[in-house]
Amino acid sequence: MYALLGLVFGLFLSATPTLSASVEVETRSMQEIYLSALQENKTLRVSWGGDVRTSGDLIASAFEESFPGITVQVLGDLSKYLDGRINRVYQTSAGLDDGADVVVIQSVHNFPQWKEQNRLLNYKPVNWDDIYPEFVDADGAYAGYYIFTFGPTVYNPLVYQISDLPQYYTDYLADQWANKIILPYPNDDDAVLYLFTLITNKYGWSFIDTLATQGVMWVRGTATPSLYIAENNSSISLSNLFARSDSISFASSTAFAEGVNSSINSDVYMAWPQTGAIFATTPAPETAKLFMNFLLSDERQALVGDDGFATRRTFDTGGVFNQANVEPLGYGEFMSDRRLVESWRLQFERIFGTPQGLDPLDLAL
C-alpha cells in the first residue's frame, strides 16, 4: 500500500515541470542568511494556516527573538481560506504579488498547482536532506515541515487512564460515551474530513448514523475539543466555554490546551505533512529563506510533532512510516481529488448539518 501511495504522492509533489530548475541544498549558516536578510530590511509576510489565531504569532515571536531586527507579519486564518486569499491577490495584482512571502498550510493540493504556475521559489533549506523524500518536492518548490495527526484519543488524564479509553471507533458507540464526545464538524475541516472517510470506509455508514445519535457536541475548530476537555485552563478567556473534563475526542489538536493528553488507539488514523513554500514574488527572499531554515532547525523540530512524528528523520522518534494504522501519504492523494473531497463533505453535511458555533479564530487564548 505504501508503495502505491508513495508513487501517487510522489507524482502529486512533482507536478508538471516548470521553467525553474532544481536547486542545491543551502550551504550557508543561519548567521550568514540572517545578515543577508537584514540587508533586505523587509517585513516578512507569513500566511500561516490554523484554527487558533495565536499559533502563527507564537512562531513569529520566536523567530523575531532569535533574529533581532526582522519583523514578521502573520496572516493567520483557516487554510481553506488562506489559499483563496492568496489566489485572489495573485489575480488582482496581475501576477505581481501573492499577498504573502511564505505560506504554511494544510491545503496541500495547492502546492503542485502553484508550482505549475511558476509561483514558487525553489529553495532547499540546510536540513533538506533530513526530510523524508516522500514529503518534499524534488526541485525544492515546497516541503512538509511538520507532521500533524487526527485519530488518537484526546482526554483529560485527571479523569481517565489510558486503559479506560476506547481502542476502536466502534467503542465510542457504547452507552458510557453517550453525551461525552466532542468533535469538530468533518465538513468544516479537510483533515478531519479525511479521517472520517477512513472510518466510514472501514465501518460503513451505519457507524456514522449511530454516532449521530450519541449526543456528540459538534464544534468548529480542531483545537476546540481539547479546550473544552482541559481542566481549569485559566488561559482560556471565553465566556461561553465551560469545562467538559469527562469528555473525550478523536479529532482534536492538543497543542493549545493545558491538561490534556492524547493516546494512539488500535484503529486507523490519519497523519499529514503540514506543507510550506516561498512565493517567487516575494521582495524578501533572504528573509523568507531564513524563516524556512528556522522552521526546520533542530530547536524548532524538537518542540513540535504529534505523537513523536516528524518530517525530518532525525526527529521522527515515532516512526511515521512504520505504523500499522496510518498512511502518511493518503491525505495528499485525497486532497488532490477535489471532486471526491466535495462529495464526502456534502455527505457528512447532510447528516451532521452545516457547521455551527463560534469561529475558532475567535478563541481567545
N, C-alpha and C positions, 0 to 999 in steps of 0.2 A: 504493500500500500504506500509506504513512504517513497519507494522508487517512482511510482506513478505520480504522486503528488509533487515530488521533487522536480520531475520533468515539467509538470504543468506550471508550478510556481516559478521554475527557472525561466520558462518561456514568458511568463507573466512579468517577471522582473526585467528581462532583457528587452522586451518590447521591440518596436521597429527600429533598425539602425538609424542614427541621426547624423548630422554633419559633425557633431562633436566626437572626437576620438577619446578612447580610454586614456586615463592619466596615471602617473606613477603615484605610489603612496607618499604622503608628506614626509619629508626628512628633516624639516626644521623643528626646533624645540618650541615649546609653548611660549617661552620668553621671546624668541625671535618673531613668532607670529604676533605676539602681543605688541611688540614695538612697531610692527607694520600697521597693526590695527589702530594704534594711537595716532599715526600719521594721517589716517583717513578722517579722523575727527567726526564720525557719523554716529547717529543714534541707530542702534540695531533694532529692526522691527521683526518680532518673532510671532508668527501665528502658531499658537500652542493649543492643541485640542484637549478638551477635558470638560467634565461636568461639575468641577469645582473651580470657581473663578480664581482662587488664590494659588492653584497648582503651578501655573506658569510664573506667577510672581515670585514664588519661592525659589525657582530655578534662576530667575533673573537676578534676585538679590544675592544669591550665592555666587553667580558669575561676576556681578559688579564688585563684590567684596574681594574676589580673587584677582580682579583686574581693574584697579582704580583708574578712573579717567574715562571709562567706557560706560555708556548708558544704554540700557535695553528698554524698549517699549514693547510690552507684551500685548498682543492682540488675542485675547482669550475668548473661546466660545466652544460650543459643541463642534466636533469635527465635521459633522454633516452640514453645518452652516458656514464654517470657515472656508471649505473648498469652493462653495458657491460665491462667497465674497471675493475670494482670490480671482476666480474666473471672471467675475463682473468687472473688477478693476482692470484686469488684463484687456478685456474687450473695450472698455470705455477709454482706456489710455492708448488705444491702437497698438497694443503690444509693447509699450514702453515701460510699463510698471505692473507688478503683480500684487501690489499692495502690501508686500512683506518681503523681507530679505531671506528669512528662514521659515520653514514650515515643518511642524512635527505633529502628525495627526494619525488617527486610526483608520481613516478612509483611504485604505491602501490602493484602491483601484485607480485613484487619480494619478499616481506617480508615473506609471508607464505612459499614460496619455500625455502628461506634461513633458515627459522626455521626448516622446514622438514629435511634439510641437516645438522642440528645441528651447524649452523654457527653463531647463535645469542646468546648473553649473556642475560639470563633472569634477568631483573632488573626493579624494580618499584620505581621511584623517590618519594620524600617526598609527593608531591601533586597528586600522582597517583589516589587516591580515588575521587578526584575532577573532573577527566576526565570522560566524558560520557562513560559508559561501552561499548557502540557500537563502540567506537573509539580505544579500546585497545585490545591487545592480553591477554587472561585470565592468561597466565603463565608469562607475563611480557617481552615477547620477543621484542615487539615493540608497539608503540602507536602513535596516532595523536597528534602533538604538536601545530599546528596552523590550522585555517580554512581559506582557500582561496576561492574566488568566481570569476566566469565569467558570464556575462549576464547583470548586471547593466550597465546603460548607463554612459559612461565616456565623460565628456565635460568640456569646459572652462567656469567658472561662470562669467567671464567678458564679455562673448559673449551671453550666453544663461541663461535663468531662467529655473527652473525645469518644469514650465508649457509649455515651448517651446519644450520639449523633446519628442521623440517617447515613447509611452506606451506599444506598442506591436511591435514585429519584423516586422510585415507587414507594420507598419508605416514608416519603413526605406525605403520602396519602393516608397514613394512619391517623386514627382519631386524635392521638396525643399531639399532633401538629396542627390540628384544625385551629384557625384564627391565630396562629403563631408564625406564619410565614410572611416575609416581606420581600417583594421582588420588584425590580424595575420593569416597566412595560417592555416586552420584547419588540413591539412595533415602534419603539422610540429610540432604540439604540441598535446599530447594526451588529455589534459584537454579541450583545445579549440575544439578538435575533438568531445569530448563527448557533449559539448554544442551544436555543430552543429547537432549531431544526435537527440538531444532533439527537436531542432527547426524543423528539417526535419520530424521527426515523428509526429509533431503537424500540420505543414503546407504543407507538401508534397514537392516533388522535384520541383514543379512549383515555389515555393518560392526561392529555391536555384538558379534555372535557371534565374529568374528575377533579383535576387541580383547580379548575374554575369554581368548584363547589366547596373548596377548602377554606373559604374566608380569607383568602390571600389579601394582604394590604399591598396594593399596587401603587408604585411611586414613580416619579421621574428622577432620573439620575442614578448612576451606578454607585455613587458614594452614599446616597440617602439611606439605604437599608442599614448600613453599618452605623450611621449616625443615630438612627433610632435604637439600635441594639446596644450602643455604647452605654456604659454605666457611669452616671454622674459626670458626663463630659462637660465641664464648665466652660470649655472653649466654644460651645455652640450658643450663639445668641439668636435664637429663632423662637418666637413666641409660641407658635403652634406645633413645635416639635416636642413630643413627650416621650419619655423612656419606655422602651419595649424590650427590656433586657432579657425577657424569657423567650424572645422570638429568634428565628434563625433565617438565613437566606442562602441561596446557592448562586446568586449573581450580584456580587457587590464588591467594590473596591474597599480595602481596609486602610488605605494609605492616610486617610484624614480623620480617622476616628480612634481615639484612645480607648483602650479597654475592650477591644475585640480581637479575636484570633480567627484564623482560617485553617481548615484541615482538608486535604485531598481525600476524597472518598474512594470507593471502589468502582465508580461508574465513569462514563465518558465525560470529558470536559473539554474546554477549548483554550488555546493559547495563541497569541499572535505577536509579531514584531511591530511595536509602535514605530512608525517609519518617519524619517526626516530627510530633508533636502535643502539645498540653497538655490534660490532663483537666479537665473542668469542676468536678470535686470537689476540686481542689487547694486547700489552705488557704494556698498561697503563690503566687498568680497573678502578682504582680510579679516575684518571683524566677524563676519559670518563663519569663516574657516576656524577662527579661534573658538567660537561658540560650539561648533561641532566637535572639535577636539576636546573641549571641556566636557561635553556630554559623554564622550567615550573614555574619559580619563579614568584611571584606577580609582581615584577618590569618589567620583560620582557613581561609577558602576558598582562599587562596594555598598552603596546606600540604597540601590533600587533593585527591583526584580521580584516578581511574585513567585513564592514557593521555591526560592533558590534558583530560578531560571534566569538566563541572561542571553543576549545575542552574542556577547563576547565569550568565547570558550573558557577563558581563564576564570570567569566569574559564574559560569553555569554549573554551580555545585549540584543542582538538582538533576542535571542531565535531561534537558527538554526533549531531545530526540530519542531518549532511552525509556520513555514512559509508555506503558501499555495502552492507556486510555485517552491519549491526546494526539492529535495530528497537527503539529505546529504550522504546517503549510496549507491546511484546509481552508482557513479563513480567507487567505489571499485568493484561492480559487473561487470560493463562494462570492466574494466581493466583486470579482471581475465579471460576473454574470448579473448585470443589473436587473434584467427581466425576472430572473429567478429570485433575487433579493426582494423585489417589489411583490412578487406573487406570495412569498412566505409572509411578508409584512402584513399584507391585507388579510391573509387567512387568520393571523392572530388578532388583528384588529377587529375582525368580525366577532371573535369570541370574547375578548377582554375589553373591547371598546377603545375609543380614542384616548390617548394619554391625557390624564387629568392631574391637577395638583400644581404645587409650586414649581416654578422653573428652577432646576437645580443650580443654576448660576446665581440665584438669589440666596442660596445658603450662605449665611454669614459665619465664617469660621475664625 
